[in-house]
Amino acid sequence: MIRKKKKRELHVNLTGGIKNLEDHFTSMAEKGWLIEKIGMFFRSYKAVEPQKIRFCVDVLPEIGIFDYPDSENAKVYRSLCEDAGWSFVTSQKNIHVFRAESTENEPLNLHTDNQVQNTAYMNAYKKSEFYPSIFSFLVCMLSMVMCAYAVFNVNIRIPYTIVFLLPGMIGPTLVALFHLIIGVVWYQQAKYAHKHSLPLPVINKWIYHFNKNINFFGITVLYVCIILGIIFEAQRGTMPMVFMVSGVIMGIILLFIWDVLWQQVKNKKRSKVGNIILVVIGFALAYAVLLGVIIVLVILFVCRC
């Protein structure tokens, strides 16, 4: 049997739980999978001989969402970590992964002051997770409310795609709310730990992995509901299948463009303002195209009725 050389798993960022990744990466290395890269949605591993490796996962709060990841601050930080005996592996936004072979020379701890560590992690949470979490929840909630209004309050025949989208949005909305709640609870625990010079609190590993799994479940439910809506609408024969499939394809293209924009932020050095302008304008143009296609589909649908 030929063993595959690459392996991927879903990645969901939780600042208060990233320390759980240290044991997880060690366990994966013992099984023959070495962490290679952390992307926006997935972690990538490469096949190696099973080995015992110690990992350290840390945050650099100075790096925000729109900052170039290989900035001078990041290079200085990685250099200090390497002086402490750690080898840099990969990074994703402000998350940095280091490794150290199990030898007689143990690497030094990156944090020796509890208050400094708590402050760094709280700042990282506020900059890269708190506001995106609120935004995600509000977008999901608004989408669900709009679908509910269309289904229950508009006196026109609603496409099945909208009818099925309503239950489909319940999952992502609850997932976003759960993610926001456990983040805020952890932040309050970190504030208490900082005030009393206690060690950094870490989100329970079962909650951490449960949060990752329900993200996958929520996305799956959403796509299943969209597909069911397309199937039922096609059977009703009121809207050509090609129009509905085109809408789904445009949504996938929009996600692809979003990923491309973030790759540009990560791979090419620009100022923070330059990256913000790039992402905002690029996504706005892509969204305008998608909205235009949707408007055309709606006009065609209304004309047929």
VEXDREN-2710 file (C-alpha; in Angstrom, 1 decimal):
% VEXDREN-2710
k/r/px/py/pz
1/MET/0.0/0.0/0.0
2/ILE/1.4/3.4/-1.0
3/ARG/1.2/5.9/1.7
4/LYS/0.2/9.4/0.7
5/LYS/2.8/12.2/1.2
6/LYS/0.5/15.0/2.4
7/LYS/-2.3/15.3/4.9
8/ARG/-4.6/18.1/5.7
9/GLU/-7.0/18.9/8.5
10/LEU/-9.4/21.7/9.3
11/HIS/-7.9/24.7/11.1
12/VAL/-10.0/27.1/13.2
13/ASN/-8.2/29.8/15.0
14/LEU/-8.8/30.1/18.8
15/THR/-6.2/32.3/20.5
16/GLY/-7.1/30.9/23.9
17/GLY/-6.7/27.3/22.7
18/ILE/-3.6/27.3/20.4
19/LYS/-1.5/25.9/23.2
20/ASN/-3.4/22.6/22.6
21/LEU/-1.7/22.5/19.2
22/GLU/1.6/21.8/20.8
23/ASP/0.6/18.3/22.1
24/HIS/-1.4/17.7/18.9
25/PHE/1.6/18.4/16.6
26/THR/3.8/16.2/18.8
27/SER/1.2/13.4/18.6
28/MET/1.0/13.8/14.8
29/ALA/4.8/13.6/14.5
30/GLU/4.8/10.4/16.4
31/LYS/2.4/9.0/13.9
32/GLY/4.6/10.1/11.0
33/TRP/3.0/13.5/10.1
34/LEU/5.1/16.7/10.5
35/ILE/3.3/20.0/10.5
36/GLU/4.3/22.0/7.4
37/LYS/2.0/24.9/6.9
38/ILE/-1.1/26.5/8.5
39/GLY/-3.4/28.2/6.1
40/MET/-6.6/30.2/6.5
41/PHE/-8.8/27.1/6.7
42/PHE/-6.5/24.0/6.8
43/ARG/-3.3/22.7/8.4
44/SER/-0.9/20.8/6.1
45/TYR/1.3/17.9/7.1
46/LYS/4.0/16.0/5.3
47/ALA/4.8/12.3/5.7
48/VAL/8.0/11.6/7.7
49/GLU/9.4/8.8/9.8
50/PRO/7.6/8.7/13.1
51/GLN/9.6/10.7/15.6
52/LYS/9.4/12.5/18.9
53/ILE/9.4/16.3/18.5
54/ARG/8.6/19.0/20.9
55/PHE/6.6/21.9/19.6
56/CYS/6.0/25.4/20.8
57/VAL/3.0/27.5/19.5
58/ASP/3.1/31.1/20.4
59/VAL/1.6/34.5/19.2
60/LEU/3.2/37.7/18.1
61/PRO/0.4/40.3/18.8
62/GLU/2.2/43.0/16.8
63/ILE/1.1/41.2/13.6
64/GLY/-2.5/41.9/12.7
65/ILE/-4.8/40.6/10.0
66/PHE/-3.5/43.0/7.4
67/ASP/0.2/43.0/8.3
68/TYR/2.9/41.4/6.2
69/PRO/3.8/38.2/8.1
70/ASP/7.5/38.4/7.5
71/SER/7.9/41.9/8.8
72/GLU/11.0/43.1/10.7
73/ASN/9.2/42.6/14.0
74/ALA/8.5/39.0/13.0
75/LYS/12.1/38.3/11.9
76/VAL/13.5/39.7/15.2
77/TYR/11.0/37.7/17.2
78/ARG/11.9/34.5/15.4
79/SER/15.6/35.2/15.8
80/LEU/15.1/35.5/19.6
81/CYS/13.2/32.2/19.6
82/GLU/15.9/30.5/17.7
83/ASP/18.5/31.8/20.2
84/ALA/16.4/30.1/22.8
85/GLY/16.7/26.7/21.1
86/TRP/13.6/26.7/18.9
87/SER/13.5/26.2/15.1
88/PHE/10.9/28.1/13.2
89/VAL/8.4/25.9/11.3
90/THR/5.6/28.1/10.0
91/SER/3.2/30.9/10.8
92/GLN/-0.3/32.0/10.1
93/LYS/-1.1/35.6/10.9
94/ASN/0.2/36.1/14.5
95/ILE/0.5/32.4/15.2
96/HIS/4.0/31.0/15.1
97/VAL/5.0/27.4/15.3
98/PHE/8.5/26.2/16.5
99/ARG/10.0/22.8/16.9
100/ALA/12.8/21.3/18.9
101/GLU/14.2/17.8/18.6
102/SER/14.2/15.7/21.8
103/THR/17.8/16.1/22.7
104/GLU/19.8/16.6/25.9
105/ASN/19.8/20.4/25.4
106/GLU/16.2/21.5/26.2
107/PRO/15.1/24.8/24.6
108/LEU/14.2/27.7/26.9
109/ASN/10.7/28.7/27.6
110/LEU/9.6/31.6/25.5
111/HIS/7.7/33.2/28.4
112/THR/8.9/33.5/31.9
113/ASP/6.6/36.3/33.1
114/ASN/2.9/35.4/33.4
115/GLN/1.7/39.0/33.1
116/VAL/3.7/39.6/29.9
117/GLN/2.4/36.4/28.3
118/ASN/-1.3/37.1/29.3
119/THR/-1.0/40.6/27.9
120/ALA/0.5/39.3/24.6
121/TYR/-2.3/36.8/24.1
122/MET/-5.1/39.2/25.1
123/ASN/-3.8/41.7/22.6
124/ALA/-3.5/39.0/19.9
125/TYR/-7.1/38.0/20.6
126/LYS/-8.4/41.6/20.3
127/LYS/-6.5/42.3/17.1
128/SER/-7.1/39.1/15.1
129/GLU/-10.1/37.3/16.5
130/PHE/-12.6/39.3/18.6
131/TYR/-13.7/41.7/15.9
132/PRO/-13.8/39.1/13.0
133/SER/-15.9/36.9/15.4
134/ILE/-18.4/39.6/15.9
135/PHE/-18.5/40.4/12.2
136/SER/-19.0/36.7/11.3
137/PHE/-21.9/36.3/13.8
138/LEU/-23.6/39.5/12.7
139/VAL/-23.4/38.5/9.0
140/CYS/-24.8/35.0/9.7
141/MET/-27.5/36.5/11.9
142/LEU/-28.5/39.1/9.3
143/SER/-28.6/36.5/6.6
144/MET/-30.8/34.2/8.7
145/VAL/-33.2/37.1/9.6
146/MET/-33.4/38.2/5.9
147/CYS/-34.2/34.6/4.9
148/ALA/-36.9/34.3/7.6
149/TYR/-38.4/37.6/6.5
150/ALA/-38.5/36.5/2.9
151/VAL/-40.1/33.1/3.8
152/PHE/-42.7/34.3/6.4
153/ASN/-43.6/37.9/5.5
154/VAL/-43.3/38.4/1.8
155/ASN/-46.5/37.7/-0.2
156/ILE/-44.7/36.2/-3.2
157/ARG/-43.7/32.7/-4.2
158/ILE/-40.2/32.3/-2.7
159/PRO/-37.7/30.0/-4.5
160/TYR/-36.9/26.8/-2.7
161/THR/-33.3/27.9/-2.6
162/ILE/-34.3/30.7/-0.1
163/VAL/-36.6/28.4/1.8
164/PHE/-33.8/25.8/2.4
165/LEU/-31.3/28.5/3.1
166/LEU/-33.1/29.5/6.3
167/PRO/-32.5/26.3/8.2
168/GLY/-29.1/26.1/6.5
169/MET/-28.0/29.5/8.1
170/ILE/-29.0/28.3/11.6
171/GLY/-26.0/26.1/11.9
172/PRO/-23.3/28.7/10.9
173/THR/-25.1/31.3/13.1
174/LEU/-24.9/29.0/16.2
175/VAL/-21.3/28.1/15.3
176/ALA/-20.3/31.8/15.1
177/LEU/-22.1/32.5/18.4
178/PHE/-20.4/29.6/20.1
179/HIS/-17.0/30.7/18.8
180/LEU/-17.6/34.2/20.1
181/ILE/-18.8/33.1/23.5
182/ILE/-15.8/30.8/24.3
183/GLY/-13.4/33.5/23.1
184/VAL/-15.0/36.2/25.3
185/VAL/-15.1/33.8/28.3
186/TRP/-11.4/32.9/27.8
187/TYR/-10.5/36.6/27.5
188/GLN/-12.1/37.3/30.9
189/GLN/-10.2/34.4/32.4
190/ALA/-7.0/35.8/30.9
191/LYS/-7.7/39.3/32.4
192/TYR/-8.1/37.7/35.8
193/ALA/-4.9/35.7/35.4
194/HIS/-3.1/38.9/34.3
195/LYS/-4.4/40.7/37.4
196/HIS/-3.2/38.0/39.8
197/SER/0.0/37.0/37.9
198/LEU/-1.4/33.6/37.1
199/PRO/-0.3/31.3/34.2
200/LEU/-2.0/31.8/30.9
201/PRO/-5.4/30.0/30.9
202/VAL/-5.9/27.6/28.0
203/ILE/-9.3/26.6/26.5
204/ASN/-10.0/22.9/27.3
205/LYS/-8.8/20.7/24.5
206/TRP/-12.2/19.0/24.2
207/ILE/-13.9/22.4/23.7
208/TYR/-11.1/23.4/21.3
209/HIS/-11.6/20.3/19.1
210/PHE/-15.4/20.5/19.4
211/ASN/-15.3/24.1/18.1
212/LYS/-13.3/22.9/15.1
213/ASN/-15.7/20.0/14.4
214/ILE/-18.9/22.0/14.6
215/ASN/-17.4/24.6/12.2
216/PHE/-17.1/21.7/9.7
217/PHE/-20.6/20.5/10.6
218/GLY/-22.1/24.0/10.2
219/ILE/-20.6/24.5/6.8
220/THR/-21.7/21.0/5.7
221/VAL/-25.3/21.7/6.7
222/LEU/-25.3/25.0/4.9
223/TYR/-24.1/23.4/1.6
224/VAL/-26.5/20.5/1.9
225/CYS/-29.5/22.9/2.3
226/ILE/-28.4/24.9/-0.7
227/ILE/-28.1/21.8/-2.8
228/LEU/-31.5/20.6/-1.6
229/GLY/-33.0/24.0/-2.5
230/ILE/-31.5/23.8/-6.0
231/ILE/-32.9/20.2/-6.5
232/PHE/-36.4/21.1/-5.4
233/GLU/-36.4/24.3/-7.4
234/ALA/-35.3/22.4/-10.5
235/GLN/-38.1/19.9/-10.0
236/ARG/-40.6/22.6/-9.8
237/GLY/-39.4/23.9/-13.1
238/THR/-39.7/27.6/-12.4
239/MET/-36.0/28.4/-12.7
240/PRO/-33.6/26.8/-15.1
241/MET/-31.0/24.7/-13.4
242/VAL/-28.2/26.6/-15.2
243/PHE/-29.1/29.8/-13.4
244/MET/-29.1/28.2/-9.9
245/VAL/-25.9/26.4/-10.5
246/SER/-24.3/29.6/-11.8
247/GLY/-25.2/31.3/-8.5
248/VAL/-23.5/28.5/-6.5
249/ILE/-20.4/28.7/-8.8
250/MET/-20.2/32.4/-8.3
251/GLY/-20.2/31.9/-4.6
252/ILE/-17.3/29.5/-4.9
253/ILE/-15.5/31.9/-7.1
254/LEU/-15.9/34.6/-4.5
255/LEU/-14.4/32.4/-1.8
256/PHE/-11.5/31.6/-4.2
257/ILE/-10.9/35.4/-4.8
258/TRP/-11.0/36.0/-1.1
259/ASP/-8.3/33.3/-0.6
260/VAL/-6.2/34.8/-3.4
261/LEU/-6.4/38.2/-1.8
262/TRP/-5.1/36.9/1.5
263/GLN/-2.3/35.1/-0.2
264/GLN/-1.3/38.4/-1.7
265/VAL/-1.3/39.9/1.8
266/LYS/0.9/37.0/3.0
267/ASN/3.3/36.7/0.2
268/LYS/4.1/40.2/-1.0
269/LYS/5.4/43.0/1.2
270/ARG/3.2/46.0/1.5
271/SER/2.2/48.5/4.1
272/LYS/-0.8/47.7/6.3
273/VAL/-2.8/50.5/4.6
274/GLY/-1.8/49.0/1.2
275/ASN/-3.1/45.6/2.2
276/ILE/-6.3/47.0/3.5
277/ILE/-6.9/48.8/0.3
278/LEU/-6.1/45.7/-1.8
279/VAL/-8.4/43.4/0.2
280/VAL/-11.3/45.9/0.4
281/ILE/-11.2/47.0/-3.3
282/GLY/-10.6/43.4/-4.6
283/PHE/-13.4/41.9/-2.5
284/ALA/-15.7/44.8/-3.3
285/LEU/-15.2/44.3/-7.1
286/ALA/-15.7/40.5/-6.7
287/TYR/-18.8/41.0/-4.6
288/ALA/-20.2/43.6/-7.2
289/VAL/-19.8/41.0/-9.9
290/LEU/-21.5/38.3/-7.8
291/LEU/-24.3/40.8/-6.9
292/GLY/-24.8/41.7/-10.6
293/VAL/-25.1/38.0/-11.5
294/ILE/-27.7/37.5/-8.7
295/ILE/-29.7/40.5/-9.9
296/VAL/-29.7/39.2/-13.4
297/LEU/-30.9/35.8/-12.2
298/VAL/-33.7/37.5/-10.1
299/ILE/-34.9/39.6/-13.1
300/LEU/-35.0/36.5/-15.3
301/PHE/-36.9/34.6/-12.6
302/VAL/-39.4/37.4/-12.2
303/CYS/-39.9/37.7/-16.0
304/ARG/-40.7/34.0/-16.2
305/CYS/-43.3/34.4/-13.5
END
